Amino acid sequence: MYLPRHFEQNDRQALIALMRDRPLATLILAAPDGPTADLIPLEYSPDEGEQGTLRGHVARANPLWQHAGSVALAVFHGPDAYISPGWYASKREHGKVVPTWNYTMVQARGRLRVVEQAPWLHALVERLTRHHEAAQRAPWHVGDAPADFVAQMLGAIVGIEIPIDTLLGKWKVSQNRSAADRQGVAEGLGQGELAAQVQTHGR
């Protein structure tokens, strides 16, 4: 990706936080017949491999898993917003401003592996369920469903994992603007994660 130095995010913990807070990634695969893209929730394990490992599952009917060994690119999308030039203090000073878009994102690249073993899949589904159900008043558990139904569902999915060899972050949050312009952007965005990023990453 195009990554000017002033937008590069080198804080590993920030990258991990975004992947965990927004796990629904766009998974792009370099398949032999052309690129494919799917939205897939992915689990990030930071302690496996030099850059960590991503894990998830897809429907067995999805041909994605048949391309084991292909290069995969997982794109995790953080908050984003349109930035109006009317928010800049410099608009009132000289008018030489244009609209843009602010956003944060993480890209993780590696080669796709496929896992079909039922115990592996069962453990993955249980971990994902515990994580995503944690905020519910009455969390659903895999064991709440009949065992034969769970086995049937596990047979309908295929596990995937991506040992990461490249992990990049891009935080485009007005670092290239003046302090006054950044303040105007933060005020224009109002309360929220992206406004906080603009205030935190200003230079």
C-alpha positions as CSV (number, residue, x, y, z in Angstrom):
1,M,0.0,0.0,0.0
2,Y,1.0,3.6,-0.4
3,L,2.4,4.5,3.0
4,P,4.0,8.0,3.5
5,R,6.3,8.0,6.5
6,H,4.1,10.5,8.5
7,F,1.1,8.1,8.3
8,E,3.0,4.9,9.2
9,Q,1.9,3.3,12.5
10,N,4.8,1.5,14.1
11,D,3.3,0.9,17.5
12,R,2.7,-2.9,17.6
13,Q,0.3,-2.7,20.4
14,A,-1.9,-0.2,18.4
15,L,-1.9,-2.6,15.5
16,I,-2.9,-5.5,17.8
17,A,-5.6,-3.4,19.4
18,L,-7.2,-2.5,16.0
19,M,-7.2,-6.1,14.9
20,R,-8.8,-7.3,18.1
21,D,-11.3,-4.5,18.3
22,R,-12.3,-4.7,14.7
23,P,-11.8,-8.4,13.7
24,L,-14.0,-8.4,10.6
25,A,-11.2,-8.3,8.0
26,T,-11.3,-8.1,4.2
27,L,-9.3,-11.2,3.2
28,I,-7.9,-10.8,-0.3
29,L,-6.4,-13.9,-1.9
30,A,-4.1,-14.1,-4.9
31,A,-5.9,-17.0,-6.5
32,P,-4.6,-18.5,-9.8
33,D,-7.7,-17.2,-11.7
34,G,-7.5,-13.7,-10.2
35,P,-7.9,-12.0,-6.8
36,T,-10.8,-12.7,-4.5
37,A,-12.1,-10.8,-1.5
38,D,-14.2,-12.0,1.5
39,L,-15.2,-10.4,4.8
40,I,-14.1,-12.9,7.5
41,P,-13.7,-12.4,11.3
42,L,-10.2,-13.3,12.2
43,E,-8.6,-14.1,15.5
44,Y,-5.0,-12.8,16.0
45,S,-2.5,-14.7,18.1
46,P,0.5,-12.5,18.7
47,D,2.8,-15.1,20.2
48,E,2.8,-17.6,17.3
49,G,5.4,-16.8,14.6
50,E,7.5,-13.7,14.2
51,Q,4.6,-11.4,13.4
52,G,1.8,-13.5,14.9
53,T,-0.9,-15.7,13.2
54,L,-4.4,-15.1,12.0
55,R,-7.1,-17.8,12.3
56,G,-10.7,-18.1,11.2
57,H,-13.0,-20.3,9.2
58,V,-15.0,-20.2,6.0
59,A,-17.9,-22.2,4.7
60,R,-16.8,-25.4,3.0
61,A,-18.7,-24.2,-0.1
62,N,-16.4,-21.1,-0.3
63,P,-13.6,-21.9,-2.8
64,L,-11.3,-19.7,-0.8
65,W,-9.9,-22.6,1.3
66,Q,-9.0,-24.5,-1.9
67,H,-6.1,-22.1,-2.5
68,A,-3.9,-23.1,0.4
69,G,-0.4,-21.8,-0.2
70,S,-1.5,-18.7,-2.0
71,V,-0.5,-15.2,-0.7
72,A,-3.3,-13.8,1.5
73,L,-3.7,-10.1,2.5
74,A,-6.0,-9.4,5.5
75,V,-7.1,-5.7,5.8
76,F,-8.5,-4.6,9.2
77,H,-10.5,-1.4,8.9
78,G,-10.4,1.1,11.8
79,P,-12.6,4.2,12.1
80,D,-12.9,6.5,9.1
81,A,-14.5,9.8,8.2
82,Y,-14.8,12.4,5.5
83,I,-12.8,15.6,6.4
84,S,-14.3,18.9,5.2
85,P,-11.9,21.7,4.3
86,G,-14.3,24.0,6.1
87,W,-12.9,22.6,9.4
88,Y,-9.4,23.9,8.8
89,A,-8.3,27.1,10.3
90,S,-6.1,27.6,7.2
91,K,-9.2,27.9,5.0
92,R,-9.9,31.2,6.6
93,E,-6.2,32.2,6.3
94,H,-5.5,31.4,2.6
95,G,-8.2,29.1,1.3
96,K,-5.6,26.6,-0.2
97,V,-7.4,23.5,1.2
98,V,-9.2,20.5,-0.2
99,P,-11.4,17.7,1.2
100,T,-9.8,14.4,2.3
101,W,-10.6,11.3,4.2
102,N,-9.1,10.2,7.5
103,Y,-8.8,6.5,8.5
104,T,-6.8,3.9,10.3
105,M,-6.1,0.4,9.0
106,V,-3.8,-2.6,9.4
107,Q,-2.6,-4.9,6.7
108,A,-1.4,-8.4,7.5
109,R,0.2,-10.6,4.7
110,G,1.1,-14.3,4.7
111,R,0.4,-17.6,3.0
112,L,-2.9,-19.3,3.5
113,R,-3.0,-22.6,5.4
114,V,-6.0,-24.9,5.7
115,V,-7.1,-26.9,8.8
116,E,-9.9,-29.4,8.6
117,Q,-9.4,-31.3,11.9
118,A,-12.6,-31.2,14.0
119,P,-10.9,-30.7,17.4
120,W,-9.0,-27.6,16.0
121,L,-12.2,-26.2,14.5
122,H,-14.2,-26.8,17.7
123,A,-11.6,-25.1,19.8
124,L,-11.5,-22.1,17.4
125,V,-15.3,-21.7,17.4
126,E,-15.4,-21.9,21.2
127,R,-12.7,-19.2,21.5
128,L,-14.4,-16.9,19.0
129,T,-17.8,-17.5,20.7
130,R,-16.4,-16.7,24.2
131,H,-14.8,-13.5,22.9
132,H,-17.8,-12.1,20.9
133,E,-20.4,-13.2,23.4
134,A,-18.6,-11.8,26.4
135,A,-20.6,-8.5,26.3
136,Q,-24.0,-10.2,26.2
137,R,-26.2,-10.3,29.3
138,A,-26.7,-14.0,28.8
139,P,-23.7,-15.2,26.7
140,W,-24.4,-18.1,24.3
141,H,-22.1,-21.0,24.5
142,V,-21.3,-23.6,21.9
143,G,-22.5,-26.3,24.4
144,D,-25.9,-24.7,24.4
145,A,-26.6,-26.3,21.0
146,P,-27.1,-30.1,20.6
147,A,-23.9,-32.0,20.2
148,D,-25.0,-33.6,16.9
149,F,-25.9,-30.2,15.5
150,V,-22.6,-28.7,16.5
151,A,-20.8,-31.6,14.8
152,Q,-22.9,-31.0,11.6
153,M,-22.0,-27.4,11.6
154,L,-18.3,-28.1,12.1
155,G,-18.5,-30.4,9.1
156,A,-19.8,-27.5,7.0
157,I,-16.8,-25.2,7.7
158,V,-13.0,-25.3,7.0
159,G,-10.4,-23.6,9.2
160,I,-7.9,-21.2,7.8
161,E,-4.7,-19.7,9.3
162,I,-2.2,-17.2,8.1
163,P,1.2,-17.0,9.7
164,I,2.0,-13.3,9.1
165,D,5.2,-12.3,7.4
166,T,4.4,-8.6,6.9
167,L,2.4,-6.4,9.3
168,L,1.8,-2.8,8.5
169,G,-0.3,0.0,10.0
170,K,-1.5,3.2,8.4
171,W,-3.0,6.0,10.6
172,K,-4.1,8.9,8.3
173,V,-5.3,11.2,11.0
174,S,-4.2,14.7,9.9
175,Q,-0.6,14.4,11.0
176,N,0.4,16.5,8.0
177,R,-1.8,19.5,9.0
178,S,-1.0,22.4,11.4
179,A,-2.0,22.2,15.1
180,A,-4.8,24.7,14.4
181,D,-6.1,22.6,11.5
182,R,-5.9,19.4,13.5
183,Q,-7.9,21.1,16.3
184,G,-10.6,22.1,13.7
185,V,-10.7,18.5,12.4
186,A,-11.1,17.1,15.9
187,E,-13.9,19.5,16.6
188,G,-15.6,18.8,13.3
189,L,-15.5,15.1,14.0
190,G,-17.0,15.5,17.4
191,Q,-16.6,12.9,20.1
192,G,-15.3,9.6,19.0
193,E,-12.3,7.4,18.4
194,L,-11.2,9.1,15.2
195,A,-11.3,12.6,16.8
196,A,-9.1,11.2,19.6
197,Q,-6.7,9.8,17.1
198,V,-6.3,13.2,15.4
199,Q,-5.6,14.8,18.8
200,T,-3.2,12.1,19.9
201,H,-1.1,11.7,16.7
202,G,-0.7,15.4,15.8
203,R,2.8,16.7,15.4
